[in-house]
Amino acid sequence: MRKTKHDVSHSGRQASPQAAGEDHAPPPELRNWRARLVTRVIHIWFALTRGMTLGVRAAAFDDQGRVFLVRHSYVPGWHMPGGGVERGETTGDALAKELCEEGNLEMVGAPELVAVYFNSRTSRRDHVAFYRCTVRQVTPKLPDREILESGFFALDALPEGVTPATQRRLAELGGEVPFRAIW
């Protein structure tokens, strides 16, 4: 997938195209120490209060076939929208909530459960229910404390900094690579 500027940005900025080989930034997996610390503290808390963590993520497409991605304030890279499933909440409820919170998105029709992944990079007890859905954006998502940037992107024009996990999921959905059990 070629990475160029995205179709729609709600941050007021456009991603700068970079020539191949000129990107000297560390890969998204090598997050800064603050992000690693926050992630570790959250997972320690969850380990004490929960036996296992479960999250949801969605490949959320609009009627033009563009995928919705977000850039968070607390972890680097562009991700598909999603978040944790709370006690007493179904994965479908959590998915609808996260789509609304992270993008002012509502689903058009029922979401399709694609796979449940083991997220071993986060912890030995984390799982992600991955969905594919069609969405419409009720109003543009303005930047806030959690979401710095968001937008719909053509699959052949993804922004710089899309995380490897997001790239793998999109490649799996496109039939380019086989599905894996690990996020």
PATI-660199 format. One record per residue (C-alpha): y, x, z negated; residue in three letters; residue number from 1. Coordinates in steps of 0.001 Angstrom, whole numbers. Each point is the difference from the previous one (the first is absolute). Example, Ala and Ser with C-alpha at 12.3 -4.5 7.8 and 13.67 -1.06 7.14 Angstrom:
2
        Y        X        Z  roza  lovex
    -4500    12300    -7800   ALA      1
     3440     1370      660   SER      2
//
This chain:
183
        Y        X        Z  roza  lovex
        0        0        0   MET      1
     3332     1423     1014   ARG      2
     2645       48    -2700   LYS      3
     3510     -843     1135   THR      4
     2840    -2056    -1368   LYS      5
     -913    -3505    -1105   HIS      6
      971    -3318     1490   ASP      7
     1687    -1558    -3011   VAL      8
     1451     1679    -3074   SER      9
     1497    -1825    -2917   HIS     10
     1409     3130    -1615   SER     11
     2758      481     2527   GLY     12
    -1498     3374     1022   ARG     13
    -2235      985     2861   GLN     14
    -2764     2539     -318   ALA     15
      904     3212     1790   SER     16
    -2481      963     2682   PRO     17
    -1382     3499     -455   GLN     18
    -1645     2173     2576   ALA     19
    -3651      757     -536   ALA     20
     -491     2905    -2360   GLY     21
     3504     -111    -1457   GLU     22
     -929    -2087    -3053   ASP     23
     -174     2385    -2962   HIS     24
     -276    -2662    -2699   ALA     25
    -3124       61    -2180   PRO     26
    -2598    -2658      802   PRO     27
      371    -3301    -1896   PRO     28
    -3074      783    -2109   GLU     29
     1936     2858    -1619   LEU     30
     2371    -2260    -1893   ARG     31
     2608     1451    -2311   ASN     32
     -841      537    -3654   TRP     33
     1912    -3107    -1132   ARG     34
    -1991    -2265     2319   ALA     35
    -3269     1580    -1159   ARG     36
     1047     -412    -3635   LEU     37
      989    -3656      428   VAL     38
    -3254     -731     1830   THR     39
    -2016     1753    -2713   ARG     40
     1783    -1828    -2858   VAL     41
     -482    -3375     1695   ILE     42
    -3690      672      559   HIS     43
     -511     1208    -3560   ILE     44
     1619    -3227    -1214   TRP     45
    -2214    -2034     2323   PHE     46
    -3077     1948    -1151   ALA     47
      781     -989    -3577   LEU     48
      684    -3642      841   THR     49
    -2343     -635     2937   ARG     50
    -3471     1076     1019   GLY     51
      856      328     3670   MET     52
     3134     -279     2101   THR     53
      180    -2126     3112   LEU     54
     2792      -86     2513   GLY     55
      764    -1741     3261   VAL     56
     1569     1334     3187   ARG     57
      644    -1706     3300   ALA     58
      397      937     3603   ALA     59
     2656    -2684      432   ALA     60
      823     -672     3648   PHE     61
     2800    -2116     1431   ASP     62
     -329    -2197     3104   ASP     63
      949     2998     2184   GLN     64
    -2923     2079    -1305   GLY     65
     2172     2338    -2076   ARG     66
    -1225     1116    -3414   VAL     67
     2180     -259    -3115   PHE     68
      376     3195    -2036   LEU     69
     1917      884    -3159   VAL     70
     1352     3209    -1496   ARG     71
     -111      -86    -3811   HIS     72
     2387     1707    -2403   SER     73
    -2806     1473    -2133   TYR     74
    -2455     1451     2550   VAL     75
      689     1749     3310   PRO     76
     -898    -1345     3409   GLY     77
     -232    -3295     1826   TRP     78
    -2667    -2421    -1252   HIS     79
    -1324    -3424      760   MET     80
     1223    -2539    -2572   PRO     81
    -2177     -614    -3031   GLY     82
     -444      409    -3715   GLY     83
    -2184     -665    -2994   GLY     84
    -2015    -3110     -757   VAL     85
      873    -1267    -3469   GLU     86
    -2370    -1656    -2455   ARG     87
     -542    -3653      882   GLY     88
     1277      533     3551   GLU     89
    -2061     -269     3174   THR     90
      260     2659     2685   THR     91
     1499    -2646     2286   GLY     92
     2675     -864    -2566   ASP     93
      761     3689     -555   ALA     94
      255      567     3746   LEU     95
     2431    -2894      502   ALA     96
     2075     1198    -2982   LYS     97
      194     3604     1220   GLU     98
      887     -991     3561   LEU     99
     2815    -2154    -1342   CYS    100
     1272     2632    -2459   GLU    101
     -187     2969     2345   GLU    102
     1150    -1584     3242   GLY    103
     1080    -3631     -414   ASN    104
    -3101     -759     2055   LEU    105
    -2109    -3114       65   GLU    106
    -3394     -239     1588   MET    107
     -570    -2090     3103   VAL    108
    -3560    -1254     -371   GLY    109
    -2718     1441    -2199   ALA    110
     -280     3760     -564   PRO    111
    -3164     1760     1159   GLU    112
    -1748     2247    -2530   LEU    113
     -799     3158     1967   VAL    114
    -1667     2165    -2664   ALA    115
       25     1033    -3636   VAL    116
      576     3718     -390   TYR    117
     -605     2423    -2845   PHE    118
     3304     1807     -636   ASN    119
    -1397     3239    -1422   SER    120
     3252     1926      516   ARG    121
     1709    -2202    -2580   THR    122
    -2806     -197    -2553   SER    123
    -3751     -444     -351   ARG    124
      456    -3712     -768   ARG    125
     2520    -1176     2598   ASP    126
     -835    -2337     2887   HIS    127
     2110    -1515     2780   VAL    128
     -666    -3315     1737   ALA    129
     1409      475     3497   PHE    130
     1117    -3005     2036   TYR    131
     1291     -645     3486   ARG    132
     2469    -2845      349   CYS    133
     2734    -1455     2137   THR    134
     3338     -383    -1727   VAL    135
     3518    -1180      542   ARG    136
     2993     1435    -1786   GLN    137
     2001    -2712    -1751   VAL    138
     3080     2245     -424   THR    139
      526     3731      548   PRO    140
    -1151     2123    -2933   LYS    141
     2952     1855    -1450   LEU    142
     -583     3338    -1756   PRO    143
     -537     -276    -3760   ASP    144
    -1338     2118    -2871   ARG    145
    -3583     -155     1294   GLU    146
      339     -247     3803   ILE    147
     2416     2458     1598   LEU    148
     -738     -936     3596   GLU    149
    -2154    -2453     1887   SER    150
     -508    -1236     3493   GLY    151
    -2271    -1109     2796   PHE    152
    -1303     2782     2228   PHE    153
    -1778       48     3327   ALA    154
    -3354     1751     -410   LEU    155
     1031     2622     2558   ASP    156
     3360      578    -1742   ALA    157
     -767      489    -3695   LEU    158
     2597     1770    -2171   PRO    159
     -282     3603    -1127   GLU    160
    -1818      262    -3314   GLY    161
    -2643    -2727      373   VAL    162
    -2645      858    -2588   THR    163
    -3397     1231     1184   PRO    164
    -1707    -3002    -1666   ALA    165
     2265    -2396     1914   THR    166
     -715     1835     3253   GLN    167
    -3761     -159     -683   ARG    168
       79    -3735     -729   ARG    169
     1945     -718     3203   LEU    170
    -2390     2201     2008   ALA    171
    -2959    -1875    -1533   GLU    172
     1540    -3363      886   LEU    173
      636     1228     3545   GLY    174
    -3627     1064      420   GLY    175
     1006     3650      428   GLU    176
    -2087     1219    -2951   VAL    177
    -2854    -1525    -2029   PRO    178
      779    -1664    -3324   PHE    179
     -419     2207    -3049   ARG    180
     -739    -1075    -3579   ALA    181
     2646     2329    -1490   ILE    182
     3666     -956      155   TRP    183
//
